[in-house]
Amino acid sequence: MSLVASPDAMYRLLIQSVVDYAIYLLTPDGIVANWNAGAQRAKGYSAEEVVGRHYSLFYTQAERLAGCPDLNLAQARQTGRFKEQGWRLRKDGTVFRAHVVIDAVYDDDRQLVGFAKITRDCTEQYRAHMAQREQERNFRLLVQGVSDYAIYLLDTRGHVASWNAGAERTKGYRAEEIVGQHFSVFYTEQDRLGGLPQAGLDTALRLGRFQAEGLRQRKDGSHFWTSVVIEAIHDEDSGELLGFSKVTRDMTEQRGYEQALLRAKEAAEQHSQEMAGLSQFLDSVIANIPASVIVQDASSRQILLANQQAERLFGGQAASMIGQLPEQCLPEVTASYLAQQLQRGALNDRPFADESRVETALGMRTLRSRVLRCERSEGQADYMLFVAEDATEQLAAHAQIHYMAHHDALTGLPNRTLFSERLKQALARGEEQGKLVAALCLDLDNFKNINDSLGHAFGDKLLRALGKRLRGELREHDTLARLGGDEFAVVLTRLDNREAAYQTARRLIAASGPVFRIEGHQLSIGVSIGIAVSPDDHTQAEQLLRYADMALYEAKRNGRNRFESFHVELDVAARQRRLVETDLRTALHLGQLQLHYQPVIDHRHDRVSGYEALLRWQHPVRGMIMPMDFIPIAEETGLIHDIGIRALNLACQEAASWPGEQTVAVNLSPVQFRDVNLPNVVALALADSGLAAARLELEITESVLLGNSEENLQTLRALKALGVSISLDDFGTGYSSLGYLRSFPFDRIKIDKSFVHDMCESREAMSIIRAITELSNSLRIKTTAEGVESTEQMRRLKAEGCSHLQGYLYGRPVPASERLMRLQRSQE
């Protein structure tokens, strides 16, 4: 027997021996074909139990209903690899976080043999990562608040962006005097010349944090010693630098005490004969340090020393406190607190620390105290040292920072961070109580138009007013949050059924309906809402919110100012849209988008006057895809701009090669039309191709003219100034207004094919066609009737004075090389 195994056998032995990774093969249909030890360890199935079964049994029920297993194989089949992190099921029903890679496996003839699947259990790493993120967030909030007084923010270049009362008290500037100035004004001239301010920002940016002590300058020119912390703030998702948080504490007094103590220590070491004076000096220091100091005899419990701070805080007289027990010289509540702290210190070998809310002579305060038992020389009783700092203001600053980190600055509503916490808490309680929890995503309809026309300050006031209305429709234990912009979200808890969530959505929509009166303006807005309910739709907060967002998209797509509830088909549709988007990006890169041309007939001169360029997508798997199946997704994702530029350039280049003066018409999407750079794009396409501007016709729909009409008219005029023609497409089907024709000299009006289709049977359709042609002829505007399929339609349109015809009667859209060159007489 050979001692050298074959490579195939070695690979099999290697894979079977791997226990940290699940490695197995799937047939082209997703059936498990083999199973290694790592797979059995990760998922709990033995090879006999799982080989021959479909691999979807590792997915959750919701993912199976959504078709995830098949979609993932489809992506691996199309792109060669599928890769993700997600939750998977073990045999015992528990879930684990898995890193999954599925590779398509082909034979030498490029026939699909099956799929190689590798799964790694990364649950612990995932949980550790999430715990680390939470710890870092809490630590960041804590560090930002390590200050007794001054807390403010800097923008990315070091300009002051916010200013609190503590900062005003510390540095002497009011907010209106300092916001917008560079924070280097707080440095001495020598430090500014030395580049110290920028060095601090650079350190914070490089290391995440800069901390130092140094001399700083107040508004009045006086100097003070300060402890400074500068921390870089980054966006958690994109990593983009947002600015810096800056915490400044006036350490002048404390540094003075430290320097005094240091000098006293040096003096004591050098001049033992001055110890008596030093002791007196130390007594003075203790009397004036910003902390309450009390010394008690451990045996008799008598107070031996109490400084001025202790007197002021606890309400006793220092002279009367010395030699007394706490209960003899202090109010009952205070004496009880002090006696308790000293007793605890006496019972501990190590210093005892505590933080408590205490009723003092200054009111209810939060005290941070330390008690230390100090041993004296033999024969003398020990004594207890009690030191307490008033942390009330510092904790209030922490609370303020915590509030700011969890609430929207504009509306005061919870922000995305607090909303996520509330949603997770609600889901946990709902599971315990057997109640439903609903997540609602809200979006204002046409809010951008309000911002654009009236300004962002006006829009902010509208958002605040709407927030109050919406909050008034919810129960006390529900949560309304502003996620950003005009996006709001709601957590509804303790629901008995889905209808309760629907009723709340109806109330929220109704509450937004009444007119808002702001600064003399009256306006109405609508609200679109998406709803997802747990546990029916999902039990995880992030996924539930994503499903609610899908339902919101569906509500906006179905007409706005309404609500929609999530259903599995929405997730499938969203996945399909993502696949189409991915394929569309590939299509742009590989040149799969083509133009087909349909002739436009000038029947008065019996000739082909031009062509309309119609986009087609030749997909390598799905075949020919029509625009209605991918243009909406392109508009939604922003790809329409790249697609539009490609279509325009290709149409101009191909038309430039045609003999004669035939025109080419290119459709402009409403989304594409909103690009202020559109005239430059058109001019560049004409220049690159060499096509005469008069041979290019740009088609727009009436929806382009609905919003920002003056800006749109300026864009139309800029395009017209290039020498191109402008055509109004689908006239009469949408928001037709004679005002459009009066405000802009269109070169052509296109009659929608729906009217042409019905013209022989419908008097109304015929009347509309007659009205459009008469209007166009009176304004000397060309008319093109689309969808002409019969000789009878052609004759009637000619009789009505329609100048141009287009439709299957003359030819279907075909590639440029196959376009109709001349009109066939047989069609007359």
LINURQUI-V214477 format. One record per backbone hydrogen bond with DSSP energy under -0.5 kcal/mol. NH is the residue of the N-H (numbers start at 1). CO is the residue of the C=O. E is the energy in kcal/mol with one decimal. If there is no record, write none. Layout:
[[NH CO E] [NH CO E]]
This chain:
[[5 3 -0.7] [10 6 -2.6] [11 7 -2.7] [12 8 -2.4] [13 9 -2.8] [14 10 -2.7] [15 11 -2.8] [16 12 -2.7] [17 13 -1.5] [18 14 -0.8] [18 15 -0.8] [22 119 -3.2] [23 21 -0.7] [24 117 -2.2] [26 115 -2.9] [27 31 -2.4] [28 113 -0.5] [30 27 -2.6] [32 53 -3.0] [33 25 -3.3] [34 25 -0.9] [36 23 -0.6] [37 16 -0.9] [38 18 -1.5] [40 36 -2.0] [41 37 -2.5] [42 38 -2.4] [43 39 -2.6] [44 40 -1.9] [49 46 -0.6] [50 46 -1.3] [51 47 -2.4] [52 32 -2.4] [53 50 -2.3] [55 30 -2.7] [57 54 -1.6] [58 55 -1.7] [59 56 -2.0] [64 60 -2.3] [65 61 -2.7] [66 62 -1.7] [67 64 -1.2] [68 63 -2.7] [71 67 -2.5] [72 68 -2.9] [73 69 -2.0] [74 70 -2.5] [75 71 -2.3] [76 72 -2.1] [77 73 -2.8] [78 74 -2.4] [79 75 -3.2] [80 76 -1.9] [82 102 -2.5] [84 100 -1.9] [86 98 -2.1] [88 96 -2.4] [89 58 -3.7] [90 94 -2.9] [91 43 -2.6] [93 90 -1.5] [96 88 -2.1] [98 86 -3.3] [98 96 -0.5] [99 120 -2.5] [100 84 -2.8] [100 98 -0.6] [101 118 -2.2] [102 82 -3.0] [103 101 -0.5] [103 116 -2.7] [104 80 -1.9] [105 114 -2.8] [106 104 -0.5] [107 111 -2.2] [110 107 -2.1] [113 105 -3.3] [114 105 -1.4] [115 26 -2.5] [116 103 -2.8] [117 24 -2.8] [117 115 -0.5] [118 101 -2.5] [119 22 -2.6] [120 99 -2.1] [121 20 -0.5] [122 97 -2.8] [122 120 -0.8] [126 122 -2.6] [127 123 -2.9] [128 124 -2.8] [129 125 -2.5] [130 126 -2.5] [131 127 -2.7] [132 128 -2.5] [133 129 -2.3] [134 130 -2.1] [135 131 -2.6] [136 132 -2.9] [137 133 -2.2] [138 134 -2.5] [139 135 -2.8] [140 136 -2.5] [141 137 -2.2] [142 138 -2.3] [143 139 -2.9] [144 140 -2.4] [145 141 -0.9] [145 142 -0.8] [146 143 -1.6] [147 145 -2.6] [150 248 -1.2] [152 246 -2.2] [154 244 -3.3] [155 159 -2.6] [158 155 -1.9] [160 181 -3.1] [161 153 -3.3] [162 153 -1.1] [164 151 -0.6] [168 164 -1.9] [169 165 -2.4] [170 166 -2.2] [171 167 -2.8] [172 168 -2.0] [177 174 -1.2] [178 174 -1.4] [178 175 -0.5] [179 175 -2.7] [180 160 -2.5] [181 178 -2.6] [183 158 -2.5] [185 182 -1.8] [186 183 -1.6] [187 184 -1.8] [192 188 -2.3] [193 189 -2.5] [194 190 -1.4] [195 192 -1.5] [196 191 -2.5] [199 195 -1.9] [200 196 -1.9] [201 197 -1.7] [202 198 -2.8] [203 199 -2.3] [204 200 -2.4] [205 201 -2.6] [206 202 -2.4] [207 203 -3.4] [208 204 -1.7] [210 230 -3.2] [212 228 -2.2] [214 226 -2.0] [216 224 -2.8] [217 186 -3.5] [218 222 -3.1] [219 171 -2.4] [221 218 -1.6] [224 216 -2.1] [226 214 -2.6] [227 249 -2.4] [228 212 -3.3] [228 226 -0.5] [229 247 -2.2] [230 210 -3.3] [231 245 -2.5] [232 208 -1.3] [233 243 -2.8] [234 232 -0.5] [235 240 -2.9] [239 235 -2.0] [242 233 -3.1] [243 233 -1.3] [244 154 -2.6] [245 231 -2.6] [246 152 -2.9] [247 229 -2.5] [248 150 -2.0] [249 227 -2.2] [251 225 -2.6] [251 249 -0.8] [252 225 -0.7] [255 251 -3.5] [256 252 -2.3] [257 253 -2.1] [258 254 -2.7] [259 255 -3.3] [260 256 -2.5] [261 257 -3.1] [262 258 -2.6] [263 259 -2.8] [264 260 -2.4] [265 261 -2.6] [266 262 -2.5] [267 263 -2.5] [268 264 -2.5] [269 265 -2.2] [270 266 -2.0] [271 267 -2.8] [274 271 -1.9] [275 272 -1.5] [278 274 -2.3] [279 275 -2.8] [280 276 -1.8] [281 277 -2.3] [282 278 -3.0] [283 279 -2.1] [284 280 -1.6] [285 281 -2.2] [286 282 -2.9] [287 283 -2.0] [288 284 -1.0] [288 285 -0.9] [289 285 -1.3] [291 289 -2.0] [292 388 -2.8] [294 386 -2.5] [295 305 -2.5] [296 384 -2.6] [297 302 -3.0] [298 382 -2.6] [299 382 -0.6] [301 297 -2.0] [303 324 -2.6] [304 295 -3.4] [305 295 -1.6] [307 293 -1.9] [308 287 -0.7] [311 307 -2.0] [312 308 -2.7] [313 309 -2.5] [314 310 -2.8] [315 311 -1.5] [318 316 -0.5] [321 317 -1.9] [322 318 -1.6] [323 303 -3.7] [324 321 -2.1] [328 325 -1.7] [329 325 -1.0] [329 326 -0.9] [330 326 -1.5] [331 314 -0.5] [335 331 -3.1] [336 332 -2.5] [337 333 -1.9] [338 334 -2.7] [339 335 -2.7] [340 336 -2.0] [341 337 -2.3] [342 338 -2.6] [343 339 -2.2] [344 340 -2.2] [345 341 -2.1] [346 342 -2.0] [347 343 -1.3] [348 345 -1.0] [352 371 -2.7] [353 351 -0.5] [354 369 -2.2] [356 367 -2.1] [358 356 -0.6] [358 365 -3.3] [360 358 -0.7] [360 363 -1.9] [361 313 -2.4] [362 313 -0.5] [363 360 -1.6] [365 358 -2.8] [367 356 -2.8] [367 365 -0.6] [368 389 -2.7] [369 354 -2.7] [369 367 -0.6] [370 387 -2.3] [371 352 -2.4] [372 385 -2.3] [374 372 -0.6] [374 383 -2.9] [375 373 -0.5] [380 377 -2.1] [383 374 -1.9] [384 296 -3.5] [385 372 -2.9] [386 294 -3.1] [386 384 -0.6] [387 370 -2.5] [387 385 -0.5] [388 292 -2.3] [389 368 -2.7] [391 366 -2.4] [391 389 -0.9] [392 366 -0.5] [395 391 -2.6] [396 392 -2.1] [397 393 -2.1] [398 394 -2.1] [399 395 -2.7] [400 396 -2.3] [401 397 -2.3] [402 398 -2.8] [403 399 -2.5] [404 400 -2.6] [405 401 -2.3] [406 402 -0.8] [406 403 -0.9] [407 403 -0.9] [408 413 -3.8] [412 408 -2.2] [414 480 -0.9] [415 406 -2.1] [419 415 -2.7] [420 416 -2.3] [421 417 -1.8] [422 418 -2.8] [423 419 -2.6] [424 420 -2.2] [425 421 -2.5] [426 422 -2.7] [427 423 -2.3] [428 424 -2.0] [429 425 -2.5] [430 426 -2.9] [431 427 -1.9] [432 428 -1.6] [433 429 -2.6] [434 430 -1.3] [435 430 -1.7] [436 495 -2.9] [437 534 -2.2] [438 492 -2.4] [439 532 -2.8] [440 490 -2.6] [441 530 -2.4] [442 488 -3.2] [443 528 -2.0] [444 486 -1.2] [445 526 -2.7] [447 444 -0.7] [450 446 -0.9] [451 447 -2.2] [452 448 -2.8] [453 449 -2.2] [454 450 -2.8] [455 450 -0.6] [455 451 -1.6] [459 455 -1.9] [460 456 -2.5] [461 457 -1.7] [462 458 -2.0] [463 459 -2.2] [464 460 -2.2] [465 461 -2.3] [466 462 -2.6] [467 463 -2.5] [468 464 -1.7] [469 465 -1.8] [470 466 -2.8] [471 467 -2.4] [472 468 -1.7] [473 469 -0.5] [473 470 -1.5] [474 471 -1.5] [478 475 -1.4] [479 491 -2.0] [481 489 -3.1] [482 414 -2.1] [483 481 -0.6] [483 487 -1.9] [484 487 -1.2] [487 484 -2.5] [488 442 -2.1] [488 486 -0.5] [489 481 -2.5] [490 440 -2.3] [491 479 -2.3] [492 438 -2.8] [492 490 -0.5] [493 491 -0.5] [495 436 -2.4] [500 497 -0.8] [501 497 -0.7] [501 498 -0.8] [502 498 -1.9] [503 499 -2.7] [504 500 -1.8] [505 501 -2.2] [506 502 -2.3] [507 503 -2.1] [508 504 -2.5] [509 505 -2.3] [510 506 -2.5] [511 507 -2.7] [512 508 -1.4] [513 509 -0.6] [513 510 -0.9] [514 510 -0.7] [516 523 -3.0] [518 516 -0.7] [518 521 -2.2] [521 518 -2.3] [523 516 -1.9] [525 512 -0.7] [526 445 -0.6] [528 443 -2.6] [529 562 -2.5] [530 441 -2.4] [531 564 -2.2] [532 439 -2.1] [534 437 -3.6] [537 533 -3.5] [538 533 -0.6] [544 540 -2.7] [545 541 -2.5] [546 542 -2.0] [547 543 -2.4] [548 544 -2.2] [549 545 -2.1] [550 546 -1.9] [551 547 -2.3] [552 548 -2.0] [553 549 -2.2] [554 550 -1.9] [555 551 -2.2] [556 552 -2.4] [557 553 -2.2] [558 554 -1.7] [559 556 -1.1] [560 555 -2.1] [564 529 -2.0] [566 531 -3.0] [570 567 -2.0] [571 567 -0.8] [572 568 -2.1] [573 569 -2.9] [574 570 -2.7] [575 571 -2.6] [576 572 -2.4] [577 573 -2.8] [578 574 -2.3] [579 575 -2.3] [580 576 -2.8] [581 577 -2.9] [582 578 -2.7] [583 579 -2.9] [584 580 -2.8] [585 581 -2.2] [586 582 -1.8] [587 583 -2.7] [588 584 -2.3] [589 585 -1.9] [590 586 -2.7] [591 587 -0.9] [592 587 -2.3] [593 587 -0.6] [594 616 -3.2] [596 614 -3.0] [597 814 -3.8] [598 612 -1.9] [600 610 -3.1] [601 805 -3.5] [602 607 -2.7] [603 601 -1.0] [603 803 -0.7] [604 803 -0.6] [605 602 -0.8] [606 602 -0.5] [607 602 -1.7] [609 600 -2.0] [609 607 -0.8] [610 600 -1.3] [611 663 -2.0] [612 598 -2.5] [613 611 -0.6] [613 665 -3.2] [614 596 -3.5] [614 612 -0.5] [616 594 -2.9] [617 625 -1.9] [618 592 -2.2] [618 616 -0.6] [619 617 -1.2] [619 623 -2.7] [623 619 -1.3] [625 617 -2.9] [627 615 -0.5] [629 626 -1.9] [630 627 -1.8] [631 627 -3.3] [634 630 -2.2] [635 631 -2.6] [636 632 -2.1] [637 633 -2.3] [638 634 -1.1] [639 634 -0.7] [640 634 -1.9] [641 638 -1.3] [643 639 -2.6] [644 640 -3.1] [645 641 -2.1] [646 642 -2.2] [647 643 -2.7] [648 644 -2.6] [649 645 -2.6] [650 646 -2.7] [651 647 -2.5] [652 648 -2.2] [653 649 -2.5] [654 650 -2.7] [655 651 -2.5] [656 652 -1.9] [657 653 -0.6] [657 654 -1.0] [658 655 -1.5] [662 659 -0.5] [663 609 -1.9] [664 695 -2.6] [665 611 -2.9] [666 697 -2.8] [667 613 -0.5] [668 699 -2.8] [673 669 -2.3] [674 670 -0.9] [674 671 -0.7] [675 672 -1.5] [676 674 -0.6] [678 675 -2.0] [681 677 -1.9] [682 678 -2.4] [683 679 -2.4] [684 680 -2.4] [685 681 -2.0] [686 682 -2.3] [687 683 -2.3] [688 684 -2.7] [689 685 -1.9] [690 686 -2.2] [691 686 -0.5] [695 692 -1.9] [696 693 -1.8] [697 664 -2.6] [698 725 -2.8] [699 666 -2.6] [699 697 -0.5] [700 727 -2.6] [702 729 -0.6] [704 701 -1.5] [705 702 -1.4] [706 703 -1.3] [707 703 -0.5] [712 708 -2.6] [713 709 -2.6] [714 710 -2.0] [715 711 -2.0] [716 712 -2.6] [717 713 -2.6] [718 714 -2.2] [719 715 -2.3] [720 716 -2.7] [721 717 -2.2] [722 718 -0.6] [722 719 -1.1] [723 720 -1.7] [724 719 -1.0] [725 696 -2.4] [727 698 -2.9] [728 748 -2.8] [729 700 -3.4] [729 727 -0.8] [731 728 -0.5] [731 750 -2.1] [733 730 -1.7] [740 737 -1.4] [741 737 -0.7] [742 738 -1.7] [743 739 -2.2] [744 740 -1.4] [746 744 -1.7] [747 726 -2.5] [748 726 -1.2] [749 782 -2.6] [750 728 -2.7] [751 749 -0.6] [751 784 -2.7] [752 731 -0.8] [755 752 -1.1] [756 752 -1.2] [757 753 -2.7] [758 754 -1.2] [759 755 -0.9] [759 756 -0.6] [761 758 -1.1] [762 758 -3.0] [763 761 -0.5] [766 762 -2.0] [767 763 -2.4] [768 764 -2.2] [769 765 -2.3] [770 766 -2.4] [771 767 -2.5] [772 768 -2.5] [773 769 -2.6] [774 770 -2.5] [775 771 -2.4] [776 772 -2.7] [777 773 -2.8] [778 774 -2.2] [779 775 -1.6] [780 777 -0.7] [781 776 -3.1] [782 747 -1.6] [784 749 -2.2] [785 804 -2.3] [786 751 -2.1] [786 784 -0.6] [788 806 -2.3] [789 787 -0.6] [794 790 -2.0] [795 791 -2.4] [796 792 -2.2] [797 793 -2.4] [798 794 -2.3] [799 795 -2.3] [800 796 -1.7] [801 798 -1.3] [802 797 -2.4] [804 783 -2.3] [805 601 -2.3] [806 785 -2.0] [809 788 -2.6] [810 807 -1.7] [811 807 -1.2] [814 597 -1.7] [816 595 -0.5] [818 815 -1.8] [819 816 -1.2] [827 824 -1.5] [828 825 -2.3]]
